[in-house]
């Protein structure tokens, strides 16, 4: 711990500002990436509930028997 404090005391002002700026930007990017990932998963689940059947296949992908030529005779 004392080595970290000595390192900070030995730094110039511009080095401290640059270090804090890099830390702040990195933290902001990391938090926004986590939030974006959460929102995308939430939207994917909502889309699947709204536009897919119980097997997860979208309604517009599934063909009817008549469309693919299967008839029950």
N, CA, C and O atoms as a GROMACS GRO file, in nm:
protein
  292
    1UNK      N    1   0.083  -0.119   0.000
    1UNK     CA    2   0.000   0.000   0.000
    1UNK      C    3   0.087   0.126   0.000
    1UNK      O    4   0.055   0.224  -0.066
    2UNK      N    5   0.194   0.121   0.073
    2UNK     CA    6   0.280   0.240   0.080
    2UNK      C    7   0.350   0.264  -0.054
    2UNK      O    8   0.379   0.379  -0.089
    3UNK      N    9   0.376   0.158  -0.129
    3UNK     CA   10   0.438   0.177  -0.261
    3UNK      C   11   0.343   0.246  -0.357
    3UNK      O   12   0.385   0.325  -0.441
    4UNK      N   13   0.215   0.215  -0.345
    4UNK     CA   14   0.115   0.281  -0.430
    4UNK      C   15   0.108   0.429  -0.395
    4UNK      O   16   0.100   0.513  -0.485
    5UNK      N   17   0.109   0.461  -0.266
    5UNK     CA   18   0.104   0.601  -0.224
    5UNK      C   19   0.230   0.675  -0.269
    5UNK      O   20   0.223   0.790  -0.313
    6UNK      N   21   0.345   0.610  -0.257
    6UNK     CA   22   0.469   0.672  -0.304
    6UNK      C   23   0.464   0.697  -0.454
    6UNK      O   24   0.510   0.800  -0.502
    7UNK      N   25   0.409   0.602  -0.529
    7UNK     CA   26   0.396   0.618  -0.674
    7UNK      C   27   0.308   0.738  -0.707
    7UNK      O   28   0.340   0.816  -0.797
    8UNK      N   29   0.198   0.752  -0.634
    8UNK     CA   30   0.107   0.864  -0.659
    8UNK      C   31   0.175   0.996  -0.624
    8UNK      O   32   0.162   1.094  -0.697
    9UNK      N   33   0.247   1.001  -0.512
    9UNK     CA   34   0.315   1.124  -0.473
    9UNK      C   35   0.427   1.160  -0.569
    9UNK      O   36   0.458   1.278  -0.586
   10UNK      N   37   0.488   1.062  -0.633
   10UNK     CA   38   0.597   1.088  -0.726
   10UNK      C   39   0.549   1.133  -0.864
   10UNK      O   40   0.629   1.180  -0.945
   11UNK      N   41   0.421   1.118  -0.891
   11UNK     CA   42   0.368   1.155  -1.022
   11UNK      C   43   0.353   1.306  -1.035
   11UNK      O   44   0.330   1.377  -0.937
   12UNK      N   45   0.368   1.352  -1.158
   12UNK     CA   46   0.341   1.493  -1.187
   12UNK      C   47   0.190   1.512  -1.199
   12UNK      O   48   0.114   1.416  -1.206
   13UNK      N   49   0.148   1.637  -1.200
   13UNK     CA   50   0.005   1.667  -1.205
   13UNK      C   51  -0.058   1.616  -1.335
   13UNK      O   52  -0.167   1.559  -1.331
   14UNK      N   53   0.008   1.634  -1.448
   14UNK     CA   54  -0.049   1.589  -1.575
   14UNK      C   55  -0.060   1.437  -1.579
   14UNK      O   56  -0.151   1.384  -1.642
   15UNK      N   57   0.031   1.366  -1.514
   15UNK     CA   58   0.023   1.220  -1.508
   15UNK      C   59  -0.097   1.175  -1.424
   15UNK      O   60  -0.165   1.079  -1.459
   16UNK      N   61  -0.121   1.246  -1.313
   16UNK     CA   62  -0.238   1.214  -1.231
   16UNK      C   63  -0.368   1.241  -1.306
   16UNK      O   64  -0.462   1.163  -1.299
   17UNK      N   65  -0.371   1.354  -1.377
   17UNK     CA   66  -0.491   1.386  -1.453
   17UNK      C   67  -0.514   1.284  -1.564
   17UNK      O   68  -0.628   1.242  -1.587
   18UNK      N   69  -0.410   1.246  -1.633
   18UNK     CA   70  -0.423   1.147  -1.740
   18UNK      C   71  -0.468   1.012  -1.684
   18UNK      O   72  -0.553   0.946  -1.743
   19UNK      N   73  -0.412   0.973  -1.572
   19UNK     CA   74  -0.450   0.845  -1.510
   19UNK      C   75  -0.596   0.846  -1.468
   19UNK      O   76  -0.668   0.749  -1.493
   20UNK      N   77  -0.640   0.955  -1.404
   20UNK     CA   78  -0.779   0.961  -1.360
   20UNK      C   79  -0.874   0.968  -1.480
   20UNK      O   80  -0.983   0.911  -1.476
   21UNK      N   81  -0.832   1.036  -1.586
   21UNK     CA   82  -0.916   1.044  -1.706
   21UNK      C   83  -0.930   0.906  -1.772
   21UNK      O   84  -1.040   0.868  -1.813
   22UNK      N   85  -0.822   0.834  -1.783
   22UNK     CA   86  -0.827   0.699  -1.842
   22UNK      C   87  -0.912   0.607  -1.755
   22UNK      O   88  -0.991   0.528  -1.808
   23UNK      N   89  -0.898   0.616  -1.624
   23UNK     CA   90  -0.979   0.533  -1.535
   23UNK      C   91  -1.127   0.567  -1.549
   23UNK      O   92  -1.211   0.477  -1.554
   24UNK      N   93  -1.159   0.695  -1.555
   24UNK     CA   94  -1.298   0.737  -1.568
   24UNK      C   95  -1.361   0.693  -1.699
   24UNK      O   96  -1.474   0.645  -1.701
   25UNK      N   97  -1.287   0.708  -1.807
   25UNK     CA   98  -1.340   0.667  -1.938
   25UNK      C   99  -1.355   0.515  -1.944
   25UNK      O  100  -1.454   0.465  -1.996
   26UNK      N  101  -1.258   0.443  -1.891
   26UNK     CA  102  -1.265   0.296  -1.891
   26UNK      C  103  -1.385   0.247  -1.810
   26UNK      O  104  -1.455   0.155  -1.851
   27UNK      N  105  -1.406   0.309  -1.695
   27UNK     CA  106  -1.520   0.271  -1.611
   27UNK      C  107  -1.652   0.300  -1.682
   27UNK      O  108  -1.744   0.219  -1.679
   28UNK      N  109  -1.660   0.416  -1.746
   28UNK     CA  110  -1.782   0.453  -1.818
   28UNK      C  111  -1.810   0.356  -1.932
   28UNK      O  112  -1.924   0.314  -1.951
   29UNK      N  113  -1.708   0.320  -2.007
   29UNK     CA  114  -1.725   0.227  -2.120
   29UNK      C  115  -1.766   0.090  -2.068
   29UNK      O  116  -1.854   0.026  -2.126
   30UNK      N  117  -1.706   0.044  -1.960
   30UNK     CA  118  -1.739  -0.087  -1.906
   30UNK      C  119  -1.884  -0.091  -1.856
   30UNK      O  120  -1.957  -0.186  -1.884
   31UNK      N  121  -1.926   0.010  -1.784
   31UNK     CA  122  -2.064   0.014  -1.733
   31UNK      C  123  -2.163   0.023  -1.848
   31UNK      O  124  -2.266  -0.046  -1.846
   32UNK      N  125  -2.135   0.106  -1.947
   32UNK     CA  126  -2.228   0.118  -2.060
   32UNK      C  127  -2.235  -0.011  -2.141
   32UNK      O  128  -2.342  -0.045  -2.192
   33UNK      N  129  -2.124  -0.083  -2.152
   33UNK     CA  130  -2.124  -0.210  -2.223
   33UNK      C  131  -2.211  -0.312  -2.150
   33UNK      O  132  -2.286  -0.386  -2.214
   34UNK      N  133  -2.203  -0.317  -2.017
   34UNK     CA  134  -2.284  -0.409  -1.938
   34UNK      C  135  -2.432  -0.374  -1.951
   34UNK      O  136  -2.515  -0.463  -1.968
   35UNK      N  137  -2.465  -0.246  -1.943
   35UNK     CA  138  -2.604  -0.203  -1.954
   35UNK      C  139  -2.659  -0.233  -2.094
   35UNK      O  140  -2.773  -0.277  -2.108
   36UNK      N  141  -2.578  -0.208  -2.197
   36UNK     CA  142  -2.622  -0.237  -2.334
   36UNK      C  143  -2.647  -0.386  -2.354
   36UNK      O  144  -2.745  -0.424  -2.417
   37UNK      N  145  -2.559  -0.469  -2.301
   37UNK     CA  146  -2.578  -0.613  -2.311
   37UNK      C  147  -2.706  -0.657  -2.241
   37UNK      O  148  -2.780  -0.740  -2.293
   38UNK      N  149  -2.733  -0.601  -2.125
   38UNK     CA  150  -2.856  -0.634  -2.052
   38UNK      C  151  -2.980  -0.592  -2.131
   38UNK      O  152  -3.076  -0.668  -2.141
   39UNK      N  153  -2.978  -0.471  -2.187
   39UNK     CA  154  -3.093  -0.423  -2.263
   39UNK      C  155  -3.115  -0.506  -2.390
   39UNK      O  156  -3.230  -0.533  -2.427
   40UNK      N  157  -3.008  -0.546  -2.457
   40UNK     CA  158  -3.023  -0.628  -2.577
   40UNK      C  159  -3.083  -0.764  -2.543
   40UNK      O  160  -3.168  -0.813  -2.617
   41UNK      N  161  -3.040  -0.824  -2.433
   41UNK     CA  162  -3.099  -0.952  -2.393
   41UNK      C  163  -3.246  -0.936  -2.358
   41UNK      O  164  -3.327  -1.022  -2.391
   42UNK      N  165  -3.279  -0.828  -2.291
   42UNK     CA  166  -3.419  -0.801  -2.254
   42UNK      C  167  -3.504  -0.784  -2.380
   42UNK      O  168  -3.615  -0.837  -2.386
   43UNK      N  169  -3.453  -0.711  -2.479
   43UNK     CA  170  -3.528  -0.693  -2.604
   43UNK      C  171  -3.539  -0.824  -2.682
   43UNK      O  172  -3.643  -0.851  -2.743
   44UNK      N  173  -3.436  -0.906  -2.681
   44UNK     CA  174  -3.442  -1.035  -2.750
   44UNK      C  175  -3.548  -1.125  -2.688
   44UNK      O  176  -3.622  -1.193  -2.760
   45UNK      N  177  -3.556  -1.126  -2.556
   45UNK     CA  178  -3.660  -1.207  -2.489
   45UNK      C  179  -3.799  -1.156  -2.524
   45UNK      O  180  -3.890  -1.236  -2.548
   46UNK      N  181  -3.817  -1.023  -2.526
   46UNK     CA  182  -3.947  -0.966  -2.559
   46UNK      C  183  -3.984  -0.998  -2.704
   46UNK      O  184  -4.100  -1.030  -2.732
   47UNK      N  185  -3.888  -0.990  -2.796
   47UNK     CA  186  -3.915  -1.024  -2.935
   47UNK      C  187  -3.953  -1.171  -2.950
   47UNK      O  188  -4.044  -1.205  -3.026
   48UNK      N  189  -3.884  -1.257  -2.877
   48UNK     CA  190  -3.915  -1.399  -2.887
   48UNK      C  191  -4.054  -1.428  -2.834
   48UNK      O  192  -4.127  -1.508  -2.891
   49UNK      N  193  -4.092  -1.363  -2.725
   49UNK     CA  194  -4.227  -1.385  -2.671
   49UNK      C  195  -4.334  -1.334  -2.766
   49UNK      O  196  -4.441  -1.393  -2.777
   50UNK      N  197  -4.305  -1.223  -2.834
   50UNK     CA  198  -4.407  -1.163  -2.920
   50UNK      C  199  -4.414  -1.228  -3.058
   50UNK      O  200  -4.523  -1.242  -3.113
   51UNK      N  201  -4.300  -1.268  -3.114
   51UNK     CA  202  -4.298  -1.311  -3.253
   51UNK      C  203  -4.263  -1.458  -3.275
   51UNK      O  204  -4.244  -1.499  -3.389
   52UNK      N  205  -4.254  -1.538  -3.169
   52UNK     CA  206  -4.214  -1.678  -3.188
   52UNK      C  207  -4.313  -1.771  -3.117
   52UNK      O  208  -4.384  -1.731  -3.025
   53UNK      N  209  -4.313  -1.895  -3.164
   53UNK     CA  210  -4.400  -1.993  -3.100
   53UNK      C  211  -4.329  -2.053  -2.979
   53UNK      O  212  -4.223  -2.005  -2.938
   54UNK      N  213  -4.386  -2.159  -2.923
   54UNK     CA  214  -4.330  -2.218  -2.801
   54UNK      C  215  -4.194  -2.283  -2.822
   54UNK      O  216  -4.123  -2.309  -2.724
   55UNK      N  217  -4.156  -2.310  -2.947
   55UNK     CA  218  -4.026  -2.370  -2.977
   55UNK      C  219  -3.920  -2.267  -3.012
   55UNK      O  220  -3.804  -2.303  -3.037
   56UNK      N  221  -3.956  -2.139  -3.014
   56UNK     CA  222  -3.862  -2.033  -3.046
   56UNK      C  223  -3.849  -2.005  -3.194
   56UNK      O  224  -3.761  -1.928  -3.234
   57UNK      N  225  -3.934  -2.066  -3.276
   57UNK     CA  226  -3.929  -2.043  -3.420
   57UNK      C  227  -4.020  -1.924  -3.453
   57UNK      O  228  -4.136  -1.924  -3.415
   58UNK      N  229  -3.969  -1.824  -3.524
   58UNK     CA  230  -4.052  -1.708  -3.558
   58UNK      C  231  -4.171  -1.750  -3.645
   58UNK      O  232  -4.161  -1.842  -3.726
   59UNK      N  233  -4.282  -1.681  -3.626
   59UNK     CA  234  -4.404  -1.717  -3.699
   59UNK      C  235  -4.387  -1.705  -3.850
   59UNK      O  236  -4.443  -1.786  -3.924
   60UNK      N  237  -4.310  -1.607  -3.898
   60UNK     CA  238  -4.297  -1.588  -4.042
   60UNK      C  239  -4.201  -1.688  -4.106
   60UNK      O  240  -4.191  -1.693  -4.228
   61UNK      N  241  -4.130  -1.768  -4.026
   61UNK     CA  242  -4.041  -1.871  -4.080
   61UNK      C  243  -4.115  -2.003  -4.098
   61UNK      O  244  -4.089  -2.077  -4.193
   62UNK      N  245  -4.206  -2.032  -4.009
   62UNK     CA  246  -4.278  -2.160  -4.013
   62UNK      C  247  -4.377  -2.160  -4.130
   62UNK      O  248  -4.460  -2.070  -4.142
   63UNK      N  249  -4.368  -2.261  -4.212
   63UNK     CA  250  -4.458  -2.274  -4.327
   63UNK      C  251  -4.576  -2.364  -4.290
   63UNK      O  252  -4.564  -2.452  -4.204
   64UNK      N  253  -4.687  -2.339  -4.355
   64UNK     CA  254  -4.802  -2.426  -4.334
   64UNK      C  255  -4.788  -2.549  -4.422
   64UNK      O  256  -4.706  -2.552  -4.514
   65UNK      N  257  -4.867  -2.650  -4.395
   65UNK     CA  258  -4.863  -2.773  -4.474
   65UNK      C  259  -4.896  -2.746  -4.621
   65UNK      O  260  -4.837  -2.807  -4.710
   66UNK      N  261  -4.990  -2.656  -4.645
   66UNK     CA  262  -5.028  -2.626  -4.782
   66UNK      C  263  -4.913  -2.557  -4.857
   66UNK      O  264  -4.896  -2.579  -4.977
   67UNK      N  265  -4.837  -2.474  -4.788
   67UNK     CA  266  -4.729  -2.401  -4.854
   67UNK      C  267  -4.617  -2.493  -4.898
   67UNK      O  268  -4.551  -2.466  -4.998
   68UNK      N  269  -4.594  -2.602  -4.826
   68UNK     CA  270  -4.484  -2.692  -4.863
   68UNK      C  271  -4.534  -2.817  -4.936
   68UNK      O  272  -4.455  -2.906  -4.968
   69UNK      N  273  -4.663  -2.823  -4.962
   69UNK     CA  274  -4.717  -2.928  -5.045
   69UNK      C  275  -4.755  -3.056  -4.972
   69UNK      O  276  -4.767  -3.161  -5.035
   70UNK      N  277  -4.774  -3.050  -4.843
   70UNK     CA  278  -4.818  -3.170  -4.770
   70UNK      C  279  -4.968  -3.160  -4.753
   70UNK      O  280  -5.021  -3.061  -4.702
   71UNK      N  281  -5.035  -3.265  -4.797
   71UNK     CA  282  -5.181  -3.268  -4.780
   71UNK      C  283  -5.220  -3.399  -4.713
   71UNK      O  284  -5.159  -3.503  -4.737
   72UNK      N  285  -5.318  -3.391  -4.632
   72UNK     CA  286  -5.371  -3.512  -4.565
   72UNK      C  287  -5.489  -3.564  -4.647
   72UNK      O  288  -5.598  -3.508  -4.644
   73UNK      N  289  -5.464  -3.670  -4.719
   73UNK     CA  290  -5.571  -3.727  -4.803
   73UNK      C  291  -5.613  -3.859  -4.752
   73UNK      O  292  -5.702  -3.922  -4.809
   0.00000   0.00000   0.00000
